[in-house]
Amino acid sequence: MTGRMDTSAETPQQQEAAAGGGLPAVLITNDDGIEAPGLQALVQALVQGGRCRVFVCAPDSEKSAVAHGVTTRSTIEVEAVSIAGVSKAFQVSGTPADCVSLSLSSGSANLFPWEKPTLVLSGINKGSNCGYHIIYSGTVAGAREAFMSGVPAMAVSLDWRRGESKDEEFKAAAQVSLPLIHAALRDIEKGVFPRHCFFNVDVPLNPSQHKGYKATKQGSSRLPLHWKLVPSHRRTPLVGRDTAMGMQMAQLGLAASAAGAARRANLRKNTEIESVGAGGGGTITTSGNSDNPQKLLFRMETTEQEIGERCADLDFGALEDGYVTITALGLTTHLEMQTRTQAEEWVAAVAELAAAAAPSAL
């Protein structure tokens, strides 16, 4: 007997898997925004490769250097968009961590027809993410959020440099990343992919000329940050410099901005404002008046010169040497044994002093 199979009882996940021929589902996000050349290059490479179904959920604008921030005091806007070859795509007004968290949500908030994707990729970032940049990076946070939810994840960044790099190099970086991505999909299916970490991948300048793939450890490289006083008459929008780090000025949340506007409207010279801090009874006194408030304006500035360790077995040193660096990251901070011992000894001494200084029980 022949005939069409009844799929009315199938779940959306089962229907999507059947439509995709059983191919693994890969979710892509980033922090440079959904229209960024790095994300577009990665999407095109995966679509053309034909080894997975590609889904996208990314910020609708640049969110560089937002770290692992999430939106808790306001709603976020989500809009469906069309990207060639992509099964389903959304642009979101939130952070990279918001995008991944929302993509993995279930129930009424479920945007995608899955329980969980096979792999989450975050990138390709415009600028490397080595050393302490990992702490600031929204790109790394996107992968970390997936890992926190039990989904294998990988962050990918290109050592893009102003004056030297061109956007076309993102296509080369995507091709360089494909062997790692395909290997991850293969090993996830086999059940042998590392389960207790996620990976941070940095592709060197001139990707097509890289020296190979190298496992590295996180170093301490960073860009020194400086603050410059801006004359009040030069009140202009603060826009982060387009550095390798992709540093961007932090912006006030919608709720905070609204509260601040309401507060300023009610200020008078030397007006006392009730403190919202825990101690109670405190006041905040402002100088100036509502027409001419005394405020100082500062702008963050960074240099292109990295500082920190450059050892060959650390991420930044190996990247500078021309290698594609692959750094395993976790969620907890593991101190070196000597440092941990010193810290424990210090805590024990402080606890002993505190106990001796405490008043005796009545």
Backbone torsions as a table, in degrees:
resi	resn	phi	psi	omega
1	MET	NA	134.8	-179.9
2	THR	-119.8	162.1	-179.7
3	GLY	158.8	171.8	-179.0
4	ARG	-79.6	142.0	178.5
5	MET	-75.0	137.4	178.2
6	ASP	-77.5	115.9	-179.7
7	THR	-106.1	10.4	-175.5
8	SER	-63.9	-26.4	-177.7
9	ALA	-90.9	-3.1	-178.5
10	GLU	-76.8	148.7	176.6
11	THR	-75.5	161.4	175.5
12	PRO	-56.5	-35.3	178.9
13	GLN	-63.7	-42.5	-179.4
14	GLN	-68.3	-40.3	178.8
15	GLN	-64.3	-40.6	179.5
16	GLU	-66.4	-41.1	179.7
17	ALA	-63.4	-40.6	179.5
18	ALA	-65.9	-41.4	179.9
19	ALA	-64.8	-31.2	-179.1
20	GLY	-91.0	9.6	178.6
21	GLY	66.3	24.1	179.2
22	GLY	77.9	9.8	179.5
23	LEU	-69.9	148.4	178.2
24	PRO	-64.9	151.3	179.8
25	ALA	-99.4	128.5	179.4
26	VAL	-118.5	125.2	177.1
27	LEU	-99.3	133.9	179.4
28	ILE	-118.2	134.7	173.0
29	THR	-136.7	-178.7	174.8
30	ASN	-167.4	-173.9	174.0
31	ASP	-121.5	-2.0	178.5
32	ASP	-87.6	-6.1	-179.5
33	GLY	103.7	153.5	-171.7
34	ILE	-65.0	-24.3	-179.6
35	GLU	-92.0	2.6	-177.2
36	ALA	-64.3	144.2	-177.6
37	PRO	-63.3	-29.4	179.4
38	GLY	-65.6	-45.8	178.2
39	LEU	-65.9	-43.2	-179.0
40	GLN	-62.4	-39.3	179.2
41	ALA	-66.1	-40.7	179.5
42	LEU	-66.4	-42.2	177.8
43	VAL	-60.2	-48.7	-178.4
44	GLN	-60.9	-41.4	-179.0
45	ALA	-63.5	-41.4	-179.1
46	LEU	-72.3	-40.0	178.7
47	VAL	-63.4	-45.1	-179.3
48	GLN	-67.9	-29.9	178.3
49	GLY	-68.3	-31.1	174.8
50	GLY	68.8	18.5	-178.3
51	ARG	-98.9	-2.3	-178.8
52	CYS	-155.9	163.7	171.0
53	ARG	-91.4	132.4	-174.1
54	VAL	-105.3	131.9	176.2
55	PHE	-126.6	149.8	-177.8
56	VAL	-133.1	134.6	170.3
57	CYS	-144.5	105.9	-171.4
58	ALA	-139.7	160.1	178.4
59	PRO	-60.7	148.5	179.8
60	ASP	-80.4	-6.1	177.7
61	SER	-152.6	173.5	-176.5
62	GLU	-64.5	133.9	178.4
63	LYS	-130.8	37.9	-179.5
64	SER	-62.3	145.0	174.7
65	ALA	62.1	26.9	175.6
66	VAL	-89.9	-1.4	179.1
67	ALA	56.7	-138.4	-176.8
68	HIS	-100.8	37.0	179.5
69	GLY	-68.0	144.3	175.4
70	VAL	-128.8	155.6	-177.4
71	THR	-91.6	116.5	-176.4
72	THR	-121.3	-18.6	-173.4
73	ARG	-111.7	9.5	177.1
74	SER	-154.7	166.0	177.4
75	THR	-82.9	160.6	174.9
76	ILE	-117.8	149.9	-179.6
77	GLU	-98.1	136.6	-179.9
78	VAL	-125.2	129.7	-178.9
79	GLU	-131.6	129.7	176.6
80	ALA	-71.4	135.5	178.4
81	VAL	-130.9	164.9	-179.3
82	SER	-112.4	126.1	175.9
83	ILE	-128.1	129.0	-175.3
84	ALA	-53.8	126.0	176.7
85	GLY	84.9	-9.3	-177.2
86	VAL	-89.3	134.1	-178.3
87	SER	-64.1	-41.5	-178.5
88	LYS	-160.8	139.9	-177.8
89	ALA	-144.6	145.2	178.1
90	PHE	-138.0	143.7	169.0
91	GLN	-109.4	139.7	-169.1
92	VAL	-127.7	143.1	-179.5
93	SER	-78.7	-2.7	-177.0
94	GLY	-94.0	-162.2	-176.4
95	THR	-88.4	170.5	174.9
96	PRO	-58.1	-40.3	177.9
97	ALA	-63.7	-38.2	174.7
98	ASP	-58.8	-45.8	-176.5
99	CYS	-59.7	-45.0	-178.6
100	VAL	-70.9	-44.7	179.7
101	SER	-59.3	-43.8	179.0
102	LEU	-65.2	-39.6	-179.4
103	SER	-64.6	-27.8	-178.1
104	LEU	-95.9	1.4	-179.3
105	SER	-72.6	153.8	179.3
106	SER	-115.4	-179.0	178.7
107	GLY	72.7	-141.6	-175.3
108	SER	-68.1	-18.8	-178.4
109	ALA	-91.6	6.8	-176.0
110	ASN	-73.7	110.0	180.0
111	LEU	-83.7	-29.6	-172.1
112	PHE	-116.6	151.7	-177.6
113	PRO	-82.7	61.7	179.1
114	TRP	-149.3	164.9	167.8
115	GLU	-85.1	-46.8	174.0
116	LYS	-153.4	145.8	174.4
117	PRO	-72.8	165.0	178.1
118	THR	-72.7	-38.6	-174.6
119	LEU	-151.3	143.5	174.1
120	VAL	-114.1	129.5	176.5
121	LEU	-115.8	137.1	178.2
122	SER	-123.1	115.8	-178.3
123	GLY	144.0	-165.1	1.9
124	ILE	-84.7	126.3	-175.1
125	ASN	-74.8	146.5	176.6
126	LYS	-86.9	88.8	-175.5
127	GLY	123.5	143.9	-177.7
128	SER	-69.7	159.6	177.2
129	ASN	-132.2	72.2	179.1
130	CYS	-107.6	165.6	172.3
131	GLY	55.3	-132.4	-177.5
132	TYR	-73.7	-12.9	175.7
133	HIS	-60.4	-25.6	179.1
134	ILE	-58.0	-33.0	-178.8
135	ILE	-69.3	-39.8	-178.6
136	TYR	-79.1	-25.2	-164.4
137	SER	-69.1	125.5	170.8
138	GLY	-74.0	-28.1	177.5
139	THR	-63.0	-49.2	178.9
140	VAL	-64.6	-36.1	179.6
141	ALA	-62.1	-35.9	177.7
142	GLY	-60.2	-43.1	177.5
143	ALA	-70.0	-38.9	-179.4
144	ARG	-63.2	-40.8	179.4
145	GLU	-60.5	-40.0	178.0
146	ALA	-65.0	-44.8	179.9
147	PHE	-61.0	-38.5	178.2
148	MET	-61.8	-26.6	179.6
149	SER	-94.7	9.0	176.3
150	GLY	83.9	18.4	179.9
151	VAL	-108.5	128.5	176.5
152	PRO	-54.9	140.8	-173.9
153	ALA	-149.4	157.0	-178.3
154	MET	-149.1	130.4	173.3
155	ALA	-101.2	138.4	-177.8
156	VAL	-128.7	130.9	179.7
157	SER	-135.1	150.1	177.9
158	LEU	-110.3	135.7	178.0
159	ASP	-74.8	65.5	-178.4
160	TRP	-76.2	132.7	-178.1
161	ARG	-129.0	134.2	-179.9
162	ARG	-63.5	135.6	178.8
163	GLY	86.7	-14.6	-179.6
164	GLU	-118.2	-38.3	-173.8
165	SER	-95.5	154.4	174.6
166	LYS	-123.6	154.9	-177.5
167	ASP	-61.7	-23.9	178.4
168	GLU	-62.4	-22.2	-178.3
169	GLU	-69.7	-16.4	175.5
170	PHE	-64.9	-32.8	177.7
171	LYS	-65.1	-40.9	176.9
172	ALA	-66.3	-39.4	178.5
173	ALA	-63.4	-37.2	178.1
174	ALA	-65.0	-42.0	178.1
175	GLN	-64.2	-38.4	178.2
176	VAL	-65.5	-31.4	-178.2
177	SER	-79.6	-22.9	-174.3
178	LEU	-56.5	-43.9	179.0
179	PRO	-57.5	-36.8	178.4
180	LEU	-69.2	-42.7	-179.3
181	ILE	-66.1	-45.7	179.3
182	HIS	-63.7	-39.2	177.8
183	ALA	-64.6	-39.0	178.6
184	ALA	-63.7	-45.7	179.1
185	LEU	-61.5	-41.1	178.8
186	ARG	-62.6	-46.4	-175.3
187	ASP	-76.5	-27.6	173.4
188	ILE	-63.9	-43.1	178.5
189	GLU	-63.2	-37.3	180.0
190	LYS	-79.3	-13.0	-179.7
191	GLY	81.1	21.2	-177.9
192	VAL	-117.1	6.7	177.0
193	PHE	-71.7	137.9	179.9
194	PRO	-53.7	128.3	-174.0
195	ARG	-99.6	-13.9	-172.3
196	HIS	-106.9	21.3	177.8
197	CYS	-159.0	166.7	167.6
198	PHE	-123.8	170.3	-170.4
199	PHE	-118.9	141.0	174.7
200	ASN	-113.7	116.0	-175.3
201	VAL	-110.7	129.7	175.7
202	ASP	-120.5	127.3	-179.2
203	VAL	-100.3	131.9	-174.5
204	PRO	-74.0	168.6	171.3
205	LEU	-54.8	142.6	-176.1
206	ASN	56.6	67.0	-173.5
207	PRO	-52.9	-40.0	-176.2
208	SER	-67.1	-11.5	-179.7
209	GLN	-110.1	19.9	-177.3
210	HIS	-64.5	157.5	-175.5
211	LYS	-90.4	-6.3	-178.8
212	GLY	137.7	-176.7	-178.8
213	TYR	-103.3	133.8	-174.1
214	LYS	-136.7	128.2	174.7
215	ALA	-75.6	128.9	-176.4
216	THR	-132.3	171.9	173.9
217	LYS	-110.3	154.3	177.7
218	GLN	-67.2	130.6	177.8
219	GLY	-99.1	-155.7	-177.0
220	SER	-122.6	18.5	-178.8
221	SER	-65.6	147.8	178.5
222	ARG	-164.7	166.3	172.4
223	LEU	-99.0	126.0	178.5
224	PRO	-64.1	137.2	-178.4
225	LEU	-104.3	137.2	178.8
226	HIS	-133.1	149.0	178.6
227	TRP	-113.5	133.7	-178.7
228	LYS	-116.9	131.7	178.0
229	LEU	-71.6	128.7	-178.4
230	VAL	-106.3	127.3	177.6
231	PRO	-55.1	139.5	-175.3
232	SER	-62.1	-27.3	-179.4
233	HIS	-75.3	-9.5	177.8
234	ARG	-104.2	48.2	-179.1
235	ARG	-74.9	94.8	-179.3
236	THR	-123.0	157.3	177.0
237	PRO	-57.3	136.2	-179.3
238	LEU	-88.5	117.3	-179.7
239	VAL	-120.4	128.7	-177.9
240	GLY	-64.0	148.0	177.7
241	ARG	-70.1	148.3	-179.2
242	ASP	-84.1	71.4	-178.8
243	THR	-93.3	175.0	178.1
244	ALA	-60.7	-28.5	-179.5
245	MET	-76.8	-22.0	-176.2
246	GLY	69.6	33.7	-175.6
247	MET	-64.3	136.5	-177.5
248	GLN	-136.5	142.5	-179.9
249	MET	-67.7	139.7	177.6
250	ALA	-71.6	148.1	-179.2
251	GLN	-118.8	147.6	177.8
252	LEU	-68.7	144.2	176.3
253	GLY	-69.4	163.3	-177.7
254	LEU	-60.8	-42.3	-178.6
255	ALA	-66.2	-42.9	-179.2
256	ALA	-64.6	-39.5	179.9
257	SER	-64.1	-43.7	-179.6
258	ALA	-64.2	-41.8	179.6
259	ALA	-64.9	-40.7	-179.8
260	GLY	-65.5	-39.4	179.1
261	ALA	-64.0	-42.0	179.5
262	ALA	-65.2	-38.2	-180.0
263	ARG	-67.3	-43.0	-179.0
264	ARG	-64.1	-34.8	-179.1
265	ALA	-64.6	-24.4	-176.1
266	ASN	-102.1	1.0	-177.1
267	LEU	-72.7	145.2	169.6
268	ARG	-129.7	167.2	-178.8
269	LYS	-57.4	126.6	-179.4
270	ASN	55.6	33.5	177.5
271	THR	-70.9	138.6	177.1
272	GLU	-92.5	131.1	-179.8
273	ILE	-112.8	132.5	-179.3
274	GLU	-65.1	131.8	-178.9
275	SER	-72.3	139.8	175.9
276	VAL	-99.7	6.2	-179.8
277	GLY	-73.2	169.3	-177.4
278	ALA	-71.1	-22.5	-177.6
279	GLY	-70.7	-31.0	178.0
280	GLY	70.7	151.9	174.8
281	GLY	78.0	-6.2	-177.8
282	GLY	-81.3	155.9	177.0
283	THR	-132.2	156.6	175.6
284	ILE	-119.9	125.1	-179.1
285	THR	-110.2	126.7	179.6
286	THR	-100.9	147.9	177.3
287	SER	-96.7	164.8	-179.3
288	GLY	82.1	-162.0	178.7
289	ASN	-139.2	175.5	-175.1
290	SER	-64.9	-26.4	-179.9
291	ASP	-83.1	-27.8	-176.9
292	ASN	-140.5	66.7	-178.2
293	PRO	-65.5	142.3	179.5
294	GLN	-87.5	101.6	-178.1
295	LYS	-130.5	149.3	175.5
296	LEU	-108.8	139.3	-179.7
297	LEU	-112.4	132.7	179.7
298	PHE	-128.7	149.1	176.2
299	ARG	-127.0	134.3	178.6
300	MET	-77.8	138.7	176.7
301	GLU	-129.4	143.3	177.7
302	THR	-128.0	162.0	175.7
303	THR	-108.2	170.4	178.4
304	GLU	-88.9	-5.8	-173.7
305	GLN	-91.9	114.0	178.0
306	GLU	-72.8	146.4	171.1
307	ILE	-122.2	160.1	-179.5
308	GLY	118.6	-176.1	-176.1
309	GLU	-65.9	144.9	178.5
310	ARG	-128.5	31.1	-178.6
311	CYS	-65.0	150.9	-175.6
312	ALA	-66.1	-22.8	-179.4
313	ASP	-94.7	1.7	176.9
314	LEU	-100.8	157.1	-172.5
315	ASP	-56.2	-50.8	-175.0
316	PHE	-68.3	-41.3	179.3
317	GLY	-61.9	-44.6	179.5
318	ALA	-67.7	-36.7	178.0
319	LEU	-64.0	-43.3	177.5
320	GLU	-62.0	-30.5	178.9
321	ASP	-78.0	-5.0	176.2
322	GLY	100.5	12.0	-179.7
323	TYR	-95.0	152.7	167.9
324	VAL	-81.3	114.4	-175.0
325	THR	-93.5	139.1	-179.8
326	ILE	-126.7	109.0	-174.6
327	THR	-114.4	122.4	176.9
328	ALA	-79.3	130.7	-179.5
329	LEU	-124.2	154.0	177.1
330	GLY	-127.1	-167.0	-178.4
331	LEU	-102.1	-22.1	-177.5
332	THR	-105.8	156.7	179.0
333	THR	-94.0	120.2	179.2
334	HIS	-106.3	111.2	-179.2
335	LEU	-81.3	152.5	173.4
336	GLU	-63.0	151.2	-174.3
337	MET	-55.9	-44.3	-178.5
338	GLN	-62.8	-42.6	179.0
339	THR	-65.2	-41.7	179.3
340	ARG	-63.1	-41.6	179.4
341	THR	-62.1	-44.7	179.2
342	GLN	-62.9	-41.4	-179.9
343	ALA	-65.2	-42.9	179.6
344	GLU	-64.5	-38.3	178.3
345	GLU	-65.5	-39.9	179.3
346	TRP	-65.4	-44.9	179.7
347	VAL	-62.1	-41.1	179.4
348	ALA	-63.0	-41.2	179.9
349	ALA	-66.3	-42.2	178.6
350	VAL	-63.9	-42.6	179.5
351	ALA	-62.2	-37.9	-180.0
352	GLU	-67.0	-42.3	177.9
353	LEU	-64.3	-40.9	-179.8
354	ALA	-64.6	-39.8	179.3
355	ALA	-65.7	-38.9	-179.5
356	ALA	-69.8	-32.1	-177.0
357	ALA	-84.2	-14.9	-177.6
358	ALA	-69.0	140.6	178.5
359	PRO	-63.7	142.9	-179.2
360	SER	-68.5	147.6	-179.2
361	ALA	-66.4	138.8	179.0
362	LEU	-73.9	NA	NA
